[in-house]
Amino acid sequence: MIKHNSLFLFLMLFSIYLQAQTIKTGVLVVGNTAAGASAAIQSARSGAKTTYLTQSLSVNPVFAEEDLPYLRNIRNHYLLKERKKTQATDSIIALKINLDQATSLIKNIADTVKNLNLNHNNVVDDIKKDGKGWEVKLKGGQKIKADVIVDATENLFLASILRIDVKKAVTIPINNENPFDSKLSRSGMATGYLELTNNERAIASIPPSALIPAGFENFVVVPKQIGQVKPERMELGQAAGTIAAYCAFFKTSTKAINIRVVQGELLAFDAVLIPYSDIDLKDPNFKAFQQLGLSGLMKSIVVKEGNINKIKFDTASTITAEELRAPMKEFYTRSQIWFADNKADTLTIGDVISLLMFTATRGEELKKEIEEGWKVSFKFNSIFDLNRNITRKEFGILADRYLQPFNVRVDPAGNLQR
C-alpha cells in the first residue's frame, strides 16, 4: 500500500512538473529582430496573450534608418496616452527619434505592455502541429503551445524546420505602374519598395498572402524579401502581430481572417497602409483617406519624385462623373440610376450631395447636415457652395462618412464580399 501511494505521488508530481514545463499562449512570436519586436508588441496591444521568445539575452534588435518612422509612431502613440495623465506637450511629440534611442524605447514598451510575456535565453529545438495550433520544443526541454506562431527570426528558422520554401509559399503579384490600382491593394497590410531600373524605386502594397504561407494554417512569417519587394520590416511585423492576434483572440484560423477588421486594428494603432505623399499624418481626416484608398472607391495616382514613384491622393483636383461611375456601380448598383439621370461631367458640391442622398437613401436633412458640419465636423477650410466643383479631398471625406465603402468586406484577393 505504501509503495502504491509512493508511485501515485511520484506520478502526480511528475505530471505537475511536466505542466510547469509547458507554457500555453495565444500567440508566440520568435525572433530578436525589429520585425519580431513590432509583431510581439502589436499582438499584445491587440488583446492576445502573447509570448515573445527572443532567443537572446534581452530585447535588443538591430534597428536601421528605415525603422525610424514606425519607431516615431509607436513612441508618439504611447506619449499621447501618457499626455492625458501628465499633460505632455505637442513639442515632445514632435521631437525626432534616433537609432541610439531605439533599443531602449522598444525595451521599455515591451517591458510594460499588457498581455506580453518575455522569454529570454531559450532557443527553439523543434516545432510541430498540435491540433489547430502549434507546439514548440525548446533546447532546455520546455515546451510552448500556441494557437498562432509568428516566425520573425532573421532567416525564418522555424519555417526552415517545417521545410517551407518561403520564396514559393509567399508571393506578391507585381504592378509596376500603380500598385494601388488593383483589387489586391484593397487587402493591403503593409508597404514596401520594388527596386526598378536606374536605381529607381516604386512603392508596393503587401497583401496577407505575403505573410501566410500556403498550406500552413496559423503560421505567419515576416520575410526580409518577398520576390522583388523589400518590405518596411517593422510595418510588416506589426501586420503579422495583428493577424496573429486576430486569430488567437477570435479562436479562428489564418484562412478565415476578416481583412477589414485587421486593417481597422492596424489603423487604430497608427499604421500607414497607403503612404500618400500629399496627406499629412496629422491631418484630422487621415484615417478616412486610408479607409477610402483601401476600399478602392477612389484610385490613387503615381507621381515620380526623384528616384521614387510616390503615391498621391491628389486632394486638390476635381472629380468627374466618368471616373466614379464604374467603382460606384461595383459598390452600390443603385447609384447607376443617378448617373443615368444626371449628365454632369465635373461634379459640384451640389451634385455630390444629390448622389449621396440618392445612394444612401437620405432626405434633404443630409444637405443641411453637410452644410452645418462643413468646417466643424469635416474640418474643411473651403467655402460651402453648392455650385462649386468639389475637390477629391472633399468628396473622399464625405463618401467615407455617408457611403462607408470600407465597411464592405473583401477577401484576401481584394474581391468584394456581400
Residue, then its C-alpha position, 0 to 999 in steps of 0.5 A: m500500500i505504501k509503495h502504491n501511494s509512493l508511485f501515485l505521488f511520484l506520478m502526480l508530481f511528475s505530471i505537475y512538473l511536466q505542466a510547469q514545463t509547458i507554457k500555453t499562449g495565444v500567440l508566440v512570436v520568435g525572433n530578436t529582430a525589429a520585425g519580431a519586436s513590432a509583431a510581439i508588441q502589436s499582438a499584445r496591444s491587440g488583446a492576445k496573450t502573447t509570448y515573445l521568445t527572443q532567443s537572446l539575452s534581452v530585447n535588443p534588435v538591430f534597428a536601421e534608418e528605415d525603422l525610424p518612422y514606425l519607431r516615431n509612431i509607436r513612441n508618439h502613440y504611447l506619449l499621447k496616452e501618457r499626455k492625458k495623465t501628465q499633460a505632455t506637450d505637442s513639442i515632445i511629440a514632435l521631437k525626432i527619434n534616433l537609432d541610439q534611442a531605439t533599443s531602449l524605447i522598444k525595451n521599455i514598451a515591451d517591458t510594460v505592455k499588457n498581455l506580453n510575456l518575455n522569454h529570454n535565453n531559450v532557443v527553439d529545438d523543434i516545432k510541430k502541429d498540435g491540433k489547430g495550433w502549434e507546439v514548440k520544443l525548446k533546447g532546455g526541454q520546455k515546451i510552448k503551445a500556441d494557437v498562432i506562431v509568428d516566425a520573425t527570426e532573421n532567416l525564418f528558422l522555424a519555417s526552415i524546420l517545417r521545410i517551407d520554401v518561403k520564396k514559393a509559399v509567399t508571393i506578391p503579384i507585381n504592378n509596376e505602374n500603380p500598385f494601388d490600382s488593383k483589387l489586391s491593394r484593397s487587402g493591403m497590410a503593409t508597404g514596401y519598395l520594388e527596386l526598378t531600373n536606374n536605381e529607381r524605386a516604386i512603392a508596393s502594397i503587401p497583401p496577407s498572402a505575403l505573410i501566410p504561407a500556403g498550406f500552413e494554417n496559423f503560421v505567419v512569417v515576416p520575410k526580409q524579401i518577398g520576390q522583388v519587394k523589400p518590405e518596411r520590416m517593422e510595418l510588416g511585423q506589426a501586420a503579422g502581430t495583428i493577424a496573429a492576434y486576430c486569430a488567437f483572440f477570435k479562436t479562428s484560423t489564418k484562412a478565415i481572417n476578416i481583412r477589414v477588421v485587421q486593417g481597422e486594428l492596424l489603423a487604430f494603432d497608427a499604421v500607414l497602409i497607403p503612404y500618400s505623399d500629399i496627406d499629412l499624418k496629422d491631418p484630422n481626416f487621415k484615417a478616412f483617406q486610408q479607409l477610402g484608398l483601401s476600399g478602392l472607391m477612389k484610385s490613387i495616382v503615381v507621381k515620380e519624385g526623384n528616384i521614387n514613384k510616390i503615391k498621391f491622393d491628389t486632394a486638390s483636383t476635381i472629380t468627374a462623373e466618368e471616373l466614379r461611375a464604374p467603382m460606384k456601380e461595383f459598390y452600390t448598383r443603385s447609384q447607376i440610376w443617378f448617373a443615368d439621370n444626371k449628365a454632369d461631367t465635373l461634379t459640384i458640391g451640389d451634385v455630390i450631395s444629390l448622389l449621396m442622398f440618392t445612394a444612401t437613401r437620405g432626405e434633404e436633412l443630409k444637405k443641411e447636415i453637410e452644410e452645418g458640419w462643413k468646417v466643424s465636423f469635416k474640418f474643411n477650410s473651403i467655402f460651402d457652395l453648392n455650385r462649386n466643383i468639389t475637390r477629391k479631398e472633399f468628396g473622399i471625406l464625405a463618401d467615407r462618412y455617408l457611403q462607408p465603402f470600407n465597411v464592405r468586406v473583401d477577401p484576401a484577393g481584394n474581391l468584394q464580399r456581400 
